[in-house]
């Protein structure tokens, strides 16, 4: 869709028509169908769907596009409901309902009577979960360090990275992006009930974010959850689990701001917490620069900010990932950036250059519209 949008908006339009097999191949969301239809129509681009005989140049095409968009979206919703019911049945029968969790592997379960499928292969009725012992040892080690030795999450991540312990997703396509153990990966494991043998299905409802196009989730009501105790899959004992959760609750109460900025699904609840959040990059490893130390303190003269910026990879993952241990005062860095912007952006000559370029672009746009 992004490529189509760029091509359609290009003044030197590279095509006059868009041809698809049917409208569901373009999109199965009613609002997106109408949005694409209107944009192409506005720009004089014909939309043709072969199998369902749709043609945007035909009289009544707008009504037809809206109806087909609704039908395609309803089909997708119905398919999602059927898939959801099928997964629930698999979970209740003791089979794996999808997803990957560090410490476990799924393996196919075959029909007991030896039946084969249409390809002559043994028919699979589902997948069963088994413990992956190498990763299970890592899980037990993490819980021991956290609940019994009271090692911090960041220190646990640094130790695992220093010992070159494979991290969750190390063998997947996310390996390059994640680059080792981090605070988030350790916390995710510590919060998983499955390691104590408490398996829950249907905890989340996934949806597509209309703004970003990414998959997000919201928690379902607890009344809709399906629980199952599977003692043979427990990797830690109840005492260790309870001790870890007690410490997690204590840490959440002590640092509530860490849990307040992001809601389930990773959607930000508000604007960035700091002026330069998300804008700074480490020159050594290319990782994000964020607040790594210090705090605000109340003094007789008023609040003073002693927080410092540093390389996230260095301070959360260890020196194996970045040798840049330099930190910079938040006050000094933000003041330097603001001063530089005031000096460069608001300089009279810079303002004049901007005005001249703006006038040129406006004149070019008027000429383009007159030609069309």
C-alpha positions as CSV (number, residue, x, y, z in Angstrom):
1,X,0.0,0.0,0.0
2,X,2.9,2.4,0.7
3,X,4.3,1.8,-2.8
4,X,0.9,2.3,-4.3
5,X,0.4,5.6,-2.4
6,X,3.8,7.0,-3.4
7,X,3.2,6.1,-7.1
8,X,-0.3,7.6,-7.1
9,X,0.9,10.8,-5.5
10,X,3.8,11.3,-7.8
11,X,3.1,14.2,-10.2
12,X,4.8,12.3,-13.0
13,X,2.4,9.4,-12.5
14,X,4.0,6.1,-13.6
15,X,0.6,4.4,-14.2
16,X,-3.0,5.1,-15.1
17,X,-4.7,2.1,-13.6
18,X,-4.4,-0.4,-10.8
19,X,-5.5,-4.0,-11.6
20,X,-6.0,-6.6,-8.8
21,X,-7.4,-10.1,-8.8
22,X,-10.2,-9.0,-6.4
23,X,-10.6,-6.1,-4.0
24,X,-9.8,-8.3,-1.0
25,X,-6.3,-8.6,-2.4
26,X,-6.0,-4.8,-2.1
27,X,-7.3,-4.7,1.5
28,X,-9.9,-6.5,3.6
29,X,-10.8,-3.4,5.7
30,X,-13.9,-1.4,4.7
31,X,-12.5,2.0,5.6
32,X,-9.2,1.4,3.9
33,X,-11.0,0.2,0.7
34,X,-12.9,3.4,0.5
35,X,-9.9,5.5,1.3
36,X,-7.9,3.9,-1.5
37,X,-10.8,4.1,-3.9
38,X,-11.3,7.8,-3.2
39,X,-7.7,8.7,-3.5
40,X,-7.2,6.9,-6.8
41,X,-10.4,8.4,-8.1
42,X,-9.4,11.9,-7.1
43,X,-6.1,11.4,-9.0
44,X,-7.7,10.0,-12.1
45,X,-6.4,6.5,-11.6
46,X,-8.7,3.6,-12.6
47,X,-9.1,0.7,-10.2
48,X,-10.1,-2.6,-11.8
49,X,-10.8,-5.9,-9.9
50,X,-10.8,-8.9,-12.3
51,X,-12.6,-11.8,-10.6
52,X,-15.4,-9.7,-9.0
53,X,-15.8,-7.5,-12.0
54,X,-15.3,-4.2,-10.2
55,X,-14.4,-1.0,-12.2
56,X,-14.0,2.4,-10.6
57,X,-15.0,4.1,-13.8
58,X,-18.4,2.4,-13.8
59,X,-21.5,4.3,-12.6
60,X,-22.3,3.4,-8.9
61,X,-18.7,2.2,-8.3
62,X,-18.5,4.0,-5.0
63,X,-21.5,2.1,-3.6
64,X,-20.1,-1.2,-4.9
65,X,-16.7,-0.5,-3.4
66,X,-18.2,0.2,0.0
67,X,-20.3,-3.0,-0.1
68,X,-17.5,-5.2,-1.2
69,X,-15.2,-3.6,1.5
70,X,-17.8,-4.5,4.2
71,X,-18.2,-8.0,2.8
72,X,-14.5,-8.6,2.8
73,X,-14.1,-7.2,6.3
74,X,-17.0,-9.4,7.6
75,X,-15.4,-12.5,6.0
76,X,-12.1,-11.7,7.8
77,X,-13.9,-11.3,11.1
78,X,-15.7,-14.6,10.6
79,X,-12.5,-16.3,9.8
80,X,-10.8,-14.9,12.9
81,X,-13.7,-16.2,15.1
82,X,-13.4,-19.7,13.6
83,X,-9.6,-19.7,14.1
84,X,-10.1,-18.5,17.7
85,X,-12.5,-21.3,18.4
86,X,-10.1,-23.9,16.9
87,X,-7.2,-22.7,19.0
88,X,-9.3,-22.8,22.1
89,X,-10.2,-26.4,21.3
90,X,-6.5,-27.3,20.8
91,X,-5.6,-25.8,24.2
92,X,-8.4,-27.6,26.1
93,X,-7.3,-30.9,24.5
94,X,-3.7,-30.3,25.8
95,X,-2.1,-29.2,22.5
96,X,-0.1,-26.1,21.9
97,X,-2.1,-23.1,20.7
98,X,0.8,-21.2,19.1
99,X,3.6,-18.9,20.0
100,X,7.1,-19.5,21.2
101,X,8.4,-19.3,24.8
102,X,12.0,-19.5,25.8
103,X,12.6,-22.8,27.6
104,X,10.1,-24.9,25.6
105,X,9.7,-26.4,22.2
106,X,6.7,-27.8,20.3
107,X,6.7,-31.1,18.5
108,X,4.0,-32.7,16.3
109,X,1.5,-35.1,17.8
110,X,0.3,-37.7,15.2
111,X,-3.0,-39.6,14.8
112,X,-2.8,-42.7,17.0
113,X,-4.2,-44.9,14.3
114,X,-1.4,-44.0,11.9
115,X,-3.6,-42.3,9.4
116,X,-1.9,-40.2,6.7
117,X,-2.8,-36.9,5.1
118,X,-3.4,-36.0,1.4
119,X,0.4,-36.0,0.8
120,X,1.0,-39.4,2.3
121,X,2.6,-38.0,5.5
122,X,1.5,-39.0,9.0
123,X,-1.6,-36.9,10.0
124,X,-0.8,-34.3,12.7
125,X,-3.6,-33.7,15.2
126,X,-1.7,-30.9,17.0
127,X,1.5,-30.0,18.7
128,X,2.6,-30.8,22.2
129,X,4.9,-28.7,24.4
130,X,8.1,-30.2,25.8
131,X,10.8,-28.7,28.0
132,X,14.0,-27.6,26.3
133,X,16.5,-28.5,29.1
134,X,19.4,-26.2,28.0
135,X,17.1,-23.1,28.0
136,X,15.3,-24.4,31.2
137,X,18.6,-24.2,33.1
138,X,18.9,-20.5,32.0
139,X,15.4,-19.9,33.3
140,X,16.1,-21.5,36.7
141,X,19.4,-19.5,37.0
142,X,17.6,-16.2,36.3
143,X,14.9,-16.8,38.9
144,X,17.5,-17.9,41.4
145,X,19.6,-14.7,40.9
146,X,16.6,-12.5,41.1
147,X,14.5,-14.0,43.9
148,X,17.2,-15.5,46.2
149,X,20.4,-13.5,45.5
150,X,18.4,-10.2,44.9
151,X,20.5,-9.3,41.8
152,X,19.0,-6.5,39.7
153,X,17.4,-7.2,36.3
154,X,20.1,-5.1,34.5
155,X,22.9,-6.9,36.3
156,X,21.4,-10.3,35.4
157,X,21.3,-9.2,31.7
158,X,24.9,-8.1,31.9
159,X,26.0,-11.4,33.4
160,X,24.2,-13.4,30.8
161,X,25.7,-11.4,28.0
162,X,29.2,-11.7,29.6
163,X,28.8,-15.4,29.7
164,X,27.6,-15.5,26.0
165,X,24.3,-17.2,27.0
166,X,22.0,-17.4,24.0
167,X,19.1,-15.0,24.4
168,X,15.4,-15.5,23.5
169,X,15.1,-15.1,19.7
170,X,18.8,-15.5,19.1
171,X,18.0,-18.1,16.4
172,X,15.3,-16.0,14.8
173,X,15.1,-13.0,12.5
174,X,15.1,-10.7,15.6
175,X,18.6,-11.6,16.6
176,X,20.3,-8.7,14.8
177,X,17.9,-6.1,16.2
178,X,17.9,-7.3,19.8
179,X,21.6,-8.1,20.2
180,X,21.6,-10.0,23.4
181,X,19.9,-10.0,26.8
182,X,18.3,-6.8,27.9
183,X,16.1,-5.5,30.8
184,X,12.9,-6.2,28.9
185,X,13.8,-9.8,27.9
186,X,14.7,-10.7,31.5
187,X,11.5,-9.1,32.9
188,X,9.3,-10.9,30.3
189,X,10.7,-14.2,31.6
190,X,10.2,-13.3,35.3
191,X,6.6,-12.4,34.7
192,X,5.6,-15.5,32.8
193,X,3.3,-17.8,34.9
194,X,4.0,-20.7,32.6
195,X,7.4,-21.3,34.3
196,X,5.5,-22.2,37.5
197,X,3.1,-24.5,35.6
198,X,0.2,-22.0,35.3
199,X,-0.8,-21.9,31.7
200,X,-3.3,-19.3,30.6
201,X,-4.9,-18.9,27.1
202,X,-7.0,-16.1,25.7
203,X,-5.4,-13.5,27.9
204,X,-5.0,-10.9,25.1
205,X,-6.9,-9.7,22.1
206,X,-4.8,-8.6,19.2
207,X,-5.7,-5.9,16.7
208,X,-4.2,-3.9,13.9
209,X,-3.4,-0.3,14.9
210,X,-5.1,1.9,12.3
211,X,-2.4,4.6,12.7
212,X,0.8,2.7,12.6
213,X,-0.4,-0.5,10.9
214,X,1.3,-2.6,13.6
215,X,-0.2,-5.4,15.6
216,X,-1.1,-4.3,19.2
217,X,-3.0,-6.0,22.0
218,X,-5.3,-5.3,24.9
219,X,-5.9,-7.5,27.8
220,X,-9.2,-9.4,27.8
221,X,-11.4,-9.5,31.0
222,X,-10.1,-12.2,33.3
223,X,-13.5,-13.9,33.0
224,X,-12.6,-14.8,29.4
225,X,-9.3,-16.4,30.3
226,X,-8.8,-20.2,30.1
227,X,-6.5,-21.6,32.7
228,X,-4.8,-25.0,33.0
229,X,-2.3,-26.3,35.5
230,X,0.4,-28.4,33.8
231,X,2.8,-29.5,36.6
232,X,5.1,-31.5,34.3
233,X,6.0,-28.2,32.4
234,X,6.8,-26.2,35.5
235,X,10.5,-25.2,35.5
236,X,10.6,-23.6,39.0
237,X,9.0,-24.4,42.3
238,X,6.1,-22.4,43.9
239,X,8.4,-20.9,46.6
240,X,10.8,-19.5,44.0
241,X,7.9,-18.2,41.9
242,X,6.2,-16.4,44.9
243,X,9.5,-14.9,46.0
244,X,10.2,-13.5,42.5
245,X,6.7,-12.1,42.2
246,X,6.9,-10.5,45.6
247,X,10.1,-8.7,44.6
248,X,8.6,-7.7,41.2
249,X,5.7,-6.1,43.1
250,X,8.1,-4.3,45.4
251,X,10.1,-2.9,42.4
252,X,6.9,-1.8,40.6
253,X,5.8,0.1,43.7
254,X,9.3,1.7,44.1
255,X,9.5,2.7,40.5
256,X,6.0,3.3,39.3
257,X,7.0,5.6,36.4
258,X,8.4,2.6,34.5
259,X,5.0,1.0,34.3
260,X,3.0,4.3,33.7
261,X,4.4,5.4,30.3
262,X,3.4,2.3,28.2
263,X,0.1,0.5,28.1
264,X,-0.5,-3.1,27.0
265,X,0.6,-3.6,23.4
266,X,3.4,-1.1,23.6
267,X,1.2,2.0,22.9
268,X,2.6,5.2,24.4
269,X,0.2,6.8,26.9
270,X,1.7,10.3,26.4
271,X,4.5,12.3,24.9
272,X,8.2,11.4,25.3
273,X,9.4,11.8,28.9
274,X,12.5,13.8,28.0
275,X,13.3,16.4,25.4
276,X,15.7,14.2,23.5
277,X,14.0,10.9,23.9
278,X,14.3,8.8,20.8
279,X,16.6,11.3,19.0
280,X,20.1,10.3,20.3
281,X,22.2,7.5,19.0
282,X,25.5,6.1,20.3
283,X,28.4,6.9,18.0
284,X,30.2,3.6,19.0
285,X,27.5,0.9,18.6
286,X,24.6,2.7,17.0
287,X,22.3,1.9,20.0
288,X,19.9,4.3,21.7
289,X,21.0,7.0,24.1
290,X,18.8,7.2,27.1
291,X,18.7,8.1,30.8
292,X,21.0,5.7,32.6
293,X,21.6,7.2,36.0
294,X,21.0,10.0,38.5
295,X,17.7,11.4,39.7
296,X,15.9,14.6,40.5
297,X,16.5,16.0,44.0
298,X,14.7,18.7,46.0
299,X,17.1,21.3,47.4
300,X,16.5,24.5,49.4
301,X,16.8,26.4,46.1
302,X,14.3,24.2,44.3
303,X,14.4,20.9,42.3
304,X,17.8,20.0,40.7
305,X,18.1,17.4,37.9
306,X,21.1,15.2,38.2
307,X,20.1,12.6,35.6
308,X,22.6,11.6,32.9
309,X,22.4,10.3,29.3
310,X,24.4,7.3,28.3
311,X,24.5,4.4,25.9
312,X,21.6,1.9,26.6
313,X,23.5,-1.1,25.3
314,X,26.5,-0.3,27.5
315,X,24.6,0.2,30.7
316,X,21.9,-2.4,30.3
317,X,23.7,-5.2,28.3
318,X,27.3,-4.8,29.2
319,X,30.7,-3.8,27.8
320,X,30.6,-6.8,25.4
321,X,28.0,-4.8,23.3
322,X,29.5,-1.3,23.6
323,X,32.8,0.2,24.9
324,X,31.3,3.7,25.3
325,X,30.9,4.3,29.0
326,X,30.7,8.1,28.7
327,X,27.7,9.8,30.3
328,X,26.5,13.4,29.9
329,X,24.4,15.5,32.2
330,X,20.8,15.9,31.1
331,X,20.9,19.6,32.0
332,X,24.1,20.3,30.0
333,X,23.1,18.3,27.0
334,X,19.6,19.7,26.7
335,X,20.8,23.3,27.3
336,X,23.5,22.8,24.6
337,X,20.9,21.5,22.0
338,X,18.4,24.3,22.8
339,X,21.2,27.0,22.5
340,X,22.3,25.5,19.2
341,X,18.8,25.6,17.8
342,X,18.3,29.1,18.9
343,X,21.6,30.1,17.4
344,X,21.3,28.3,14.1
345,X,17.6,28.0,13.3
346,X,16.5,31.4,14.5
347,X,19.4,33.3,13.0
348,X,18.0,36.1,10.7
349,X,19.9,34.6,7.6
350,X,18.5,31.1,8.3
351,X,14.9,32.5,8.6
352,X,15.3,34.5,5.3
353,X,16.6,31.3,3.5
354,X,13.6,29.4,4.8
355,X,11.1,32.1,3.6
356,X,12.7,32.2,0.1
357,X,12.6,28.4,-0.3
358,X,9.1,28.3,0.9
359,X,8.0,30.9,-1.7
360,X,9.8,28.9,-4.5
361,X,8.0,25.6,-3.4
362,X,4.6,27.4,-3.3
363,X,5.1,28.8,-6.8
364,X,6.1,25.4,-8.1
365,X,3.0,23.8,-6.6
366,X,0.8,26.5,-8.2
367,X,2.4,25.9,-11.6
368,X,1.9,22.1,-11.3
369,X,-1.8,22.5,-10.5
370,X,-2.3,24.8,-13.4
371,X,-0.7,22.2,-15.8
372,X,-3.0,19.5,-14.5
